[in-house]
Amino acid sequence: MKKNLFFTILLLPAFLLQTYAQNKTDRALLRKADETLQFAARQYKLMMKHVPDSLLPRTTNSKDGSLMTSNSGWWTSGFYPGTTWYLYEYTKDPAFKAEALKRMELVKKEQYNTHTHDLGFMMYCPYGNALRFTGDTAYKTILLTSARSLATRFNPTVGCIKSWDHGTWKFPVIIDNMMNLELLNWATRVSGDKQFEQIARTHANTTIKNHFRPDYSSYHVIDYDPATGAVFQKKTHQGAADGSAWSRGQAWGLYGYTAMYRDTKDKAYLDQARHIADYILSQRNMPADLVPYWDYDAPGIPNVPRDVSAAAVTASALLELSRYTDKANSKRYWQAAEKMLISLCSPAYLAKEGENNDFILMHSVGSLPHKSEVDVPLTYADYYFVEALMRYKGIL
């Protein structure tokens, strides 16, 4: 007994030093998070002045540097009003609430859109936050309609929600689709209709079965035979190659399964999220600052673009995942998320005030193979970055 006590006393100073170092990092990043959120609020105040009333900000035109906008039908339409809700949460400035409500009116009609799988992005990001901050039950009706529209794309034979109606695909399902299941789980909680959650679970289970390789990296697109449910082909659309690990795709998977565990408490989803996190954090091609290259297997590494949006999504997911795991993994995920956020808050990735078309972050990649949105700001990078900073503050 005395011997054990002696060794405990010997180890105590090292433990205290480690705890002090971690607390010091937490405090420093907490201050930086506040500074960055204040900067983000100032940037978006500027953006609010020059985005046309009938459109939504999307990115920067890489050819002439002008602001590129979208209509409500584009898959990113919900992120700008979603970000302004987060900034309202942080600042309590009614101007952000007014802006969110104004832009949500543009998106409102998409609740009836049955031609896209992206209704989680388009509707749950703005309207879910609106419901959370205002309690207005009218938003429940809109979100339930959105969930019903999304559910029409589910094929029980395949066991998935169809992603695209375009191209030569038979029944394409992309890893991004994991991000839209949160809307369905919410719909079951609110309505009591278990069908929504069942669709989400079936899609998530089928995706575990077919999207992931033995190392828990993910294919981008699985094309199914809609008549039999058989896998027709495993491809990429935005990655470097069919067998590569497109970095934002890995982030979508991590975030999606973390959210599935939060909503269902099914340990299979927690295990999947941990496997994906471990794959990402053990990547041999992960840069030292933990801001990924656009594809972990991209030819030409390290002389290839980074994808800041992948880092923002990953950081937000890791912060949440750190709350659900054992102590050792919780610490590892938390510290990795901190390192990503420290990098994103640095001048290497954070825009200067009044520049970057008033987006917050620089250096994201939409689709390099299509030479679309390469090394530019992206509205969803801003959304998940602000979400991550708010989560960080909330958890601490």
C-alpha positions, 0 to 999 in steps of 0.5 A, a space after each residue: 500500500 505504501 509502495 503504491 502511494 509512493 509511486 502515485 506521489 511521484 507521478 502526480 507532478 507530471 499529471 499536474 503539469 499535463 493538466 496545467 498545459 491542457 488548461 492553458 491551451 483551452 484558455 488560450 483557444 477560448 480567447 481566440 475563439 471569442 476574437 474570431 467570432 467577433 471578427 466573423 460577426 463584423 465580416 458578416 455585417 459587411 456581407 449583409 450589405 452587398 448580397 442581393 436580396 433575392 440570392 444567397 452567398 456561395 463562394 468567390 468567382 476564381 476568375 475575377 474575384 467577384 462574389 458568386 451567389 446562388 438561388 434557393 435550389 442550390 445545395 448550399 442555400 441553407 448555410 448562410 442563414 444558418 451561420 447568421 443564426 449562430 452569430 445571433 446566438 453569439 452576439 445577441 445582435 438582432 440584425 443577425 436574426 433579421 438577416 436570417 429570417 429574411 434569407 430563410 424566406 428565400 429557402 422556404 419553398 425548398 421544403 417541397 423539393 423532392 429532387 434533392 437529397 440535400 434538404 438537411 443542409 438546405 432546411 435543417 441548418 437554418 430552420 433547425 437553428 431558428 426553431 432552437 433560438 425562437 421556439 416558433 412552432 411554425 418551423 416544425 411544420 416546415 421541417 416536417 414537410 422537408 423530412 417528408 420530401 426527403 423520405 420520398 427519395 428512399 428506396 427500400 430495396 437499395 436501403 438508401 436515399 438517392 442522391 442525384 437525379 442527373 448523370 448516367 448513374 442508376 441509383 447514386 448514393 454519396 457519402 455526403 448524404 450522411 449529413 442529411 439524416 439528422 433531419 429525419 431523426 429529428 422528425 421522428 422525435 417531434 412527430 412520433 412517426 418512426 418511419 423517418 428514423 427507420 429510413 435514416 438507420 437503414 441508410 446509415 447501415 447500408 452505407 457502413 456496409 458498402 461505402 467503407 474500405 477495410 481501413 475505414 476510408 470511404 468511397 465517394 459514390 456507390 451506384 446501386 441497381 435500384 431493382 435489386 439493391 446490388 452494388 453496380 460500381 464504386 466511384 468518385 465524383 469529386 475525389 482524386 480517384 475512385 480508390 482515393 480518400 477525398 478529405 471532405 468525404 471523410 469529414 462528412 462520414 465522421 460528422 454523420 455517424 457522430 450525429 447518428 449516435 447522438 440521435 439513436 445511442 446505437 453503439 454501432 454508429 459510435 464505433 463507426 465514427 471512432 473508426 473514421 476519426 482514427 483513420 483521419 488522424 492517423 493519415 500519413 498525408 495529414 499536414 502538421 497543422 491538421 488542415 487536410 489536402 483536398 484529397 488524402 491521396 492526391 497526386 503531387 502532395 504536398 504541392 496541392 490545395 488544402 481544403 479548409 472546409 474539410 478541416 472545419 467539418 472534421 473539427 466540429 465533429 471531433 468536438 462532439 465525438 470527444 463527449 461520447 468516447 472513453 477518456 483517452 480517445 476523448 482527449 485525443 479527439 479534443 486536442 486534434 479539434 483544438 489544433 485544427 481550430 488554432 490553425 483555422 484561426 491563424 492568418 494562414 486561413 482566416 481572412 482579413 477584415 473587409 476582404 475575401 468577399 467578407 467570407 470568414 475562411 479562405 482556401 477551400 476546395 469544392 470540386 478540383 476534378 471539375 475545376 470548380 471552386 478551387 482555393 476559394 472561400 465556401 459558405 459551408 466552410 464558414 458555417 461549420 467553422 462558426 459551429 465548431 467555435 460555438 461548440 468549443 465554447 459551449 463544451 468548455 
